Amino acid sequence: MIVSTNIYLKMPASTYSGIRYIVVLEPMLSPAETNARVYGPDYVVVASPVNGTIHMQEARHTYLHYEIEPLLYSRASAMDRLLPILKAVREAPLEFQYRSDIVSLVIECLIRAIEARTMDTGITEYKIPDDVRRNDLERETQKHNASLQSIAAVRENAVNQSMVAGFVLTRYFYDQLIAFEHTPESLKEAIGPMVYGMDIDQQTHRARDIHFAEEGSSDVIRTTTRTPHGLDLAEIKLHQGDAAGAEKLAKQALDQHTPDPGRADYILALTSVMQGHMDDAEKSFNETIRLSKDPRLLAWSHIYLGRIHDIREERDEAVVEYKTALTVRDGQPDTKAAAEKGIKQPFAPPQSAQHNDDNSADDSTSSAKPDAQAPAAQPHR
């Protein structure tokens, strides 16, 4: 299950350091039940085997949470633009978690779309025999196409059931996954464009047109309360304007050899910007570029470096950084807008920028708004 799932996602197993996926076999548990919980960094499935088998669907659903949640929680603050969708599902038979938290809703919709694309439909695709005679080719082709249509119908039904249950982005992700299957990109690379490229008005309108079922389906997995710590807590402090607190936590993470040093350096860079220490910020942004593989962190590091060069009146160097930012595959339009604006005209923050007035920057992994007055950022969560 793990191997086949990671092949579909085009991601290696055991991607995340410090996060575990655990299956516990408990003979005393009712075979009809599968318990799944998230305890801090541990995704735990407890199941009772019957004749050597367990309910693999529930185990796989939990594994998909394990693989996908870190990808989307790292972009949580960037999904504020999706909040109008929550208004459209107020009457849906969803658990409170999904009606109140857009990130949880997006995660569950994506997982359900993946399950629909990869489910065992119970229908075997009819293969045209290699030695088929020409006179029989048309008939054999019709059989093949009919089997594909039957398989597609089962998958479509699964999507529709999720939609009427309130998981209104399942159709969107299902369609996106069809294109994803024909590209070499992993889900980690494709998730940004999928989320940031979503037409919110279109999806909200689609959700409003759904006649929801009276009863919905609950998720097999339950999550305990998460206490932010480490870099997550550092980003929260940064968002709250506590540059010193964020800086301390980011340095602690680096001292403890965090598995994501690029993210820690990016936070350090932003704290330096907030405190007006541009030399330190430049060093940390360059470290982010050296260590990180996150397109958004890389793109905005180049944008910030361009702004720093503009402040120093090093226009040629600034333009190089802005142009480099455009070459990084980041799915959000604000990146392109900020970089293109930097190319057209030098970044010139007003004097108020020194007091960090621009705490409204929008981002995710990022950044200031395209028209921001200072290179300060709201961190991603």
C-alpha positions as CSV (number, residue, x, y, z in Angstrom):
1,M,0.0,0.0,0.0
2,I,2.8,2.4,0.9
3,V,4.8,1.7,-2.2
4,S,1.8,2.0,-4.5
5,T,0.7,5.2,-2.9
6,N,4.1,6.8,-3.1
7,I,4.4,5.7,-6.7
8,Y,1.2,7.5,-7.5
9,L,2.2,10.6,-5.6
10,K,5.7,10.4,-7.1
11,M,7.2,10.9,-3.7
12,P,9.6,8.8,-1.7
13,A,8.5,7.0,1.4
14,S,9.6,8.4,4.8
15,T,9.8,11.9,3.4
16,Y,9.4,13.7,6.7
17,S,11.9,13.7,9.5
18,G,10.3,13.5,13.0
19,I,6.9,12.4,11.7
20,R,5.9,8.7,11.9
21,Y,3.2,6.5,10.3
22,I,2.5,3.6,12.6
23,V,0.1,0.6,12.2
24,V,-0.7,-1.3,15.5
25,L,-2.3,-4.7,15.3
26,E,-4.6,-5.3,18.3
27,P,-6.4,-8.7,18.4
28,M,-8.7,-7.5,21.1
29,L,-10.2,-4.7,18.9
30,S,-13.4,-5.4,17.0
31,P,-12.5,-6.4,13.4
32,A,-15.3,-4.2,12.2
33,E,-13.5,-1.1,13.5
34,T,-10.3,0.7,12.6
35,N,-9.1,3.5,14.9
36,A,-6.9,6.2,13.5
37,R,-5.5,9.1,15.5
38,V,-2.9,11.9,15.1
39,Y,-0.9,12.3,18.3
40,G,1.5,15.2,17.7
41,P,3.9,14.0,15.0
42,D,2.6,10.4,15.0
43,Y,-0.1,9.1,12.6
44,V,-1.4,5.9,14.3
45,V,-3.7,3.3,12.9
46,V,-5.0,0.6,15.3
47,A,-6.6,-2.4,13.5
48,S,-7.5,-6.0,14.3
49,P,-6.6,-8.5,11.6
50,V,-9.1,-11.1,10.3
51,N,-7.6,-14.0,8.4
52,G,-4.4,-12.1,8.0
53,T,-6.0,-8.9,6.6
54,I,-7.0,-5.5,7.9
55,H,-9.2,-2.7,6.5
56,M,-6.6,-1.4,4.1
57,Q,-8.8,1.5,3.0
58,E,-8.7,3.1,6.4
59,A,-5.0,2.5,6.8
60,R,-4.3,4.1,3.4
61,H,-6.6,7.1,4.2
62,T,-4.5,7.7,7.3
63,Y,-1.3,7.3,5.3
64,L,-2.5,9.9,2.8
65,H,-3.0,12.3,5.7
66,Y,0.5,11.6,6.8
67,E,1.9,12.4,3.3
68,I,-0.3,15.4,2.4
69,E,-0.9,17.3,5.6
70,P,2.7,18.6,5.9
71,L,2.5,19.8,2.3
72,L,-0.6,21.9,2.9
73,Y,-0.1,23.0,6.5
74,S,3.1,24.6,5.4
75,R,0.9,26.8,3.1
76,A,-1.9,27.3,5.6
77,S,-1.8,31.1,5.7
78,A,-1.8,31.3,1.9
79,M,-5.1,29.6,1.8
80,D,-7.0,32.4,3.4
81,R,-8.1,33.3,-0.1
82,L,-10.2,30.1,-0.1
83,L,-12.2,31.1,2.9
84,P,-15.3,32.1,0.9
85,I,-15.8,28.4,0.2
86,L,-16.5,27.8,3.9
87,K,-19.6,30.0,3.6
88,A,-20.9,27.8,0.8
89,V,-20.7,24.7,3.0
90,R,-22.5,26.0,6.0
91,E,-25.5,23.8,5.4
92,A,-23.4,20.7,4.4
93,P,-23.4,17.7,6.7
94,L,-19.8,18.2,7.6
95,E,-18.1,17.9,10.9
96,F,-17.3,21.2,12.5
97,Q,-13.6,20.9,11.7
98,Y,-14.3,21.0,8.0
99,R,-16.9,23.8,8.2
100,S,-14.6,26.0,10.2
101,D,-11.0,25.2,8.9
102,I,-10.3,25.7,5.2
103,V,-7.0,23.8,5.4
104,S,-8.7,20.7,6.9
105,L,-11.4,20.9,4.2
106,V,-8.8,21.2,1.4
107,I,-6.8,18.3,2.8
108,E,-9.8,16.0,3.0
109,C,-11.0,16.9,-0.5
110,L,-7.6,16.2,-2.0
111,I,-7.3,12.9,-0.2
112,R,-10.8,11.9,-1.4
113,A,-9.9,12.9,-5.0
114,I,-6.7,10.7,-4.8
115,E,-8.8,7.8,-3.5
116,A,-11.3,8.2,-6.3
117,R,-8.5,8.2,-8.9
118,T,-6.7,5.1,-7.5
119,M,-9.6,3.1,-6.0
120,D,-10.2,-0.5,-6.9
121,T,-13.4,-0.2,-8.9
122,G,-14.0,-3.9,-9.1
123,I,-14.1,-3.7,-12.9
124,T,-11.3,-5.1,-15.0
125,E,-10.1,-3.1,-17.9
126,Y,-10.7,-5.2,-21.1
127,K,-7.5,-5.7,-23.0
128,I,-7.7,-6.1,-26.8
129,P,-5.9,-9.4,-27.7
130,D,-2.6,-9.0,-29.4
131,D,-3.6,-11.4,-32.1
132,V,-7.0,-9.8,-32.8
133,R,-8.2,-10.1,-36.4
134,R,-8.9,-7.0,-38.3
135,N,-12.5,-7.9,-38.7
136,D,-12.9,-8.1,-35.0
137,L,-10.9,-5.0,-34.1
138,E,-13.9,-2.7,-34.0
139,R,-15.8,-5.0,-31.7
140,E,-12.9,-5.5,-29.4
141,T,-12.2,-1.8,-29.3
142,Q,-15.8,-1.2,-28.2
143,K,-15.4,-3.7,-25.4
144,H,-12.2,-2.0,-24.3
145,N,-13.9,1.5,-24.3
146,A,-17.0,0.1,-22.5
147,S,-14.8,-1.2,-19.7
148,L,-13.0,2.2,-19.4
149,Q,-16.4,3.9,-19.3
150,S,-17.6,1.6,-16.5
151,I,-14.4,2.3,-14.5
152,A,-14.8,6.0,-15.0
153,A,-18.5,5.8,-13.9
154,V,-17.5,4.2,-10.6
155,R,-14.9,6.9,-10.0
156,E,-17.3,9.7,-10.9
157,N,-19.8,8.2,-8.5
158,A,-17.2,8.3,-5.6
159,V,-16.5,12.0,-6.4
160,N,-20.2,12.9,-6.5
161,Q,-20.7,11.2,-3.1
162,S,-17.9,13.3,-1.6
163,M,-19.3,16.5,-3.2
164,V,-22.9,16.0,-1.8
165,A,-21.3,15.1,1.6
166,G,-19.8,18.6,1.6
167,F,-16.3,18.0,0.4
168,V,-16.9,20.4,-2.4
169,L,-13.3,20.7,-3.8
170,T,-13.1,17.0,-4.5
171,R,-14.2,17.5,-8.1
172,Y,-11.6,20.2,-8.6
173,F,-8.7,18.1,-7.3
174,Y,-10.0,15.0,-9.2
175,D,-9.7,16.9,-12.5
176,Q,-6.3,18.3,-11.5
177,L,-5.0,14.9,-10.7
178,I,-5.9,13.6,-14.2
179,A,-3.4,16.2,-15.6
180,F,-0.9,15.5,-12.7
181,E,-0.8,11.8,-13.7
182,H,0.6,12.8,-17.1
183,T,3.5,15.0,-15.8
184,P,6.8,14.0,-14.2
185,E,6.1,16.3,-11.3
186,S,5.7,14.9,-7.8
187,L,2.7,16.0,-5.7
188,K,5.1,18.1,-3.6
189,E,5.9,20.1,-6.7
190,A,2.4,20.2,-8.1
191,I,0.5,21.0,-4.9
192,G,1.4,24.7,-5.1
193,P,0.0,25.4,-8.6
194,M,-3.0,23.2,-7.7
195,V,-3.9,25.3,-4.7
196,Y,-2.8,28.7,-5.8
197,G,-4.2,28.3,-9.3
198,M,-7.7,27.5,-8.1
199,D,-10.5,29.8,-9.4
200,I,-12.1,30.6,-6.0
201,D,-15.2,32.2,-7.6
202,Q,-15.8,29.2,-9.8
203,Q,-15.4,26.7,-7.0
204,T,-17.6,28.7,-4.7
205,H,-20.3,29.0,-7.3
206,R,-20.1,25.2,-7.9
207,A,-20.4,24.6,-4.1
208,R,-23.5,26.8,-3.9
209,D,-25.2,24.8,-6.6
210,I,-24.8,21.4,-4.8
211,H,-27.8,19.9,-3.1
212,F,-26.2,18.5,0.0
213,A,-27.1,15.1,1.5
214,E,-28.9,15.1,4.8
215,E,-26.2,13.0,6.3
216,G,-22.5,13.0,5.6
217,S,-19.6,10.7,6.1
218,S,-17.1,11.2,8.9
219,D,-13.3,10.9,8.6
220,V,-11.7,7.8,9.9
221,I,-8.9,9.9,11.4
222,R,-9.1,12.1,14.5
223,T,-6.6,14.7,15.4
224,T,-5.5,15.7,18.9
225,T,-4.9,19.4,19.7
226,R,-1.7,20.5,18.1
227,T,0.6,22.8,20.2
228,P,2.8,24.8,17.8
229,H,6.5,24.5,18.5
230,G,9.8,25.0,16.8
231,L,9.7,26.7,13.4
232,D,5.8,26.7,13.4
233,L,5.9,28.7,16.7
234,A,8.7,30.9,15.2
235,E,6.5,31.8,12.3
236,I,3.5,32.6,14.6
237,K,5.8,35.0,16.6
238,L,7.0,36.6,13.4
239,H,3.4,37.2,12.3
240,Q,2.7,38.7,15.7
241,G,5.6,41.1,15.3
242,D,7.9,39.4,17.8
243,A,11.1,39.4,15.8
244,A,13.3,38.6,18.8
245,G,11.2,35.6,19.7
246,A,11.1,34.3,16.2
247,E,14.8,34.8,15.8
248,K,15.6,32.8,19.0
249,L,13.4,29.9,17.9
250,A,14.9,29.8,14.4
251,K,18.4,29.8,15.7
252,Q,17.5,27.0,18.1
253,A,16.2,25.0,15.2
254,L,19.4,25.4,13.3
255,D,21.5,24.5,16.4
256,Q,19.4,21.4,16.8
257,H,20.0,20.5,13.1
258,T,16.4,21.0,11.9
259,P,15.6,18.9,8.8
260,D,14.4,22.2,7.1
261,P,17.3,24.6,7.6
262,G,16.2,26.7,4.5
263,R,13.0,27.5,6.3
264,A,14.8,28.5,9.5
265,D,17.2,30.7,7.5
266,Y,14.2,32.4,5.8
267,I,12.6,33.2,9.1
268,L,15.9,34.6,10.4
269,A,16.2,36.7,7.2
270,L,12.7,38.1,7.9
271,T,13.5,38.9,11.5
272,S,16.6,40.7,10.3
273,V,14.5,42.7,7.8
274,M,12.1,43.7,10.6
275,Q,15.0,44.8,12.7
276,G,16.7,46.7,9.9
277,H,19.8,44.5,9.8
278,M,20.0,44.2,6.0
279,D,23.5,42.6,5.9
280,D,22.3,39.8,8.2
281,A,19.1,39.5,6.1
282,E,21.1,39.2,2.9
283,K,23.3,36.4,4.4
284,S,20.2,34.5,5.6
285,F,18.3,34.9,2.3
286,N,21.4,33.5,0.4
287,E,21.5,30.6,2.8
288,T,17.8,29.9,2.1
289,I,18.5,29.8,-1.6
290,R,21.4,27.4,-1.0
291,L,19.5,25.0,1.3
292,S,15.8,25.2,0.5
293,K,13.9,23.4,-2.3
294,D,10.6,25.2,-1.6
295,P,9.8,27.3,-4.8
296,R,8.0,30.0,-2.8
297,L,10.9,30.4,-0.3
298,L,13.4,30.6,-3.2
299,A,11.4,33.1,-5.2
300,W,10.7,35.4,-2.4
301,S,14.3,35.2,-1.2
302,H,15.4,36.5,-4.6
303,I,12.7,39.2,-4.5
304,Y,13.9,40.4,-1.0
305,L,17.5,40.4,-2.2
306,G,16.4,42.5,-5.1
307,R,14.8,45.0,-2.8
308,I,17.8,45.1,-0.6
309,H,20.0,45.9,-3.6
310,D,17.5,48.6,-4.6
311,I,17.7,50.2,-1.2
312,R,21.5,50.2,-1.6
313,E,21.1,51.7,-5.1
314,E,22.6,48.6,-6.7
315,R,20.1,48.6,-9.5
316,D,21.8,46.1,-11.9
317,E,22.1,43.5,-9.1
318,A,18.5,44.1,-8.1
319,V,17.2,43.4,-11.6
320,V,19.1,40.2,-11.7
321,E,17.5,39.0,-8.5
322,Y,14.0,39.9,-9.7
323,K,14.5,38.1,-13.0
324,T,15.8,35.1,-11.2
325,A,12.7,35.0,-9.0
326,L,10.6,34.7,-12.2
327,T,12.5,31.6,-13.2
328,V,11.5,29.8,-10.0
329,R,8.4,27.7,-10.3
330,D,6.1,29.3,-7.7
331,G,2.4,29.0,-8.3
332,Q,1.2,32.2,-6.8
333,P,0.5,35.3,-8.9
334,D,1.8,37.7,-6.2
335,T,5.3,36.4,-6.8
336,K,5.2,37.2,-10.5
337,A,3.6,40.6,-9.8
338,A,6.2,41.5,-7.2
339,A,9.2,40.4,-9.4
340,E,7.8,42.2,-12.5
341,K,7.2,45.4,-10.5
342,G,10.8,45.2,-9.2
343,I,12.1,44.9,-12.8
344,K,10.0,48.0,-13.9
345,Q,11.0,50.3,-11.1
346,P,13.3,50.2,-8.1
347,F,12.0,49.3,-4.7
348,A,11.9,52.5,-2.6
349,P,10.3,52.0,0.9
350,P,9.1,55.1,2.6
351,Q,10.5,56.1,5.9
352,S,7.7,54.4,7.8
353,A,8.9,51.0,6.6
354,Q,11.7,51.2,9.1
355,H,9.0,50.9,11.8
356,N,7.7,47.7,10.1
357,D,4.3,49.2,9.3
358,D,3.7,46.6,6.6
359,N,2.5,43.8,8.9
360,S,-0.3,43.0,6.5
361,A,1.8,41.1,3.9
362,D,-0.1,38.3,2.5
363,D,1.7,35.3,2.1
364,S,2.4,31.8,2.7
365,T,5.9,31.0,2.5
366,S,6.5,34.4,2.0
367,S,6.4,37.6,1.4
368,A,5.2,41.1,1.1
369,K,2.2,42.0,-1.1
370,P,3.2,43.0,-4.6
371,D,2.5,46.6,-3.7
372,A,4.0,46.4,-0.2
373,Q,5.9,49.3,1.2
374,A,8.5,47.3,3.0
375,P,10.2,43.9,2.5
376,A,8.5,42.4,5.6
377,A,6.4,39.3,5.5
378,Q,3.7,37.3,7.2
379,P,5.2,33.8,7.6
380,H,3.6,30.6,6.4
381,R,2.1,28.2,8.9
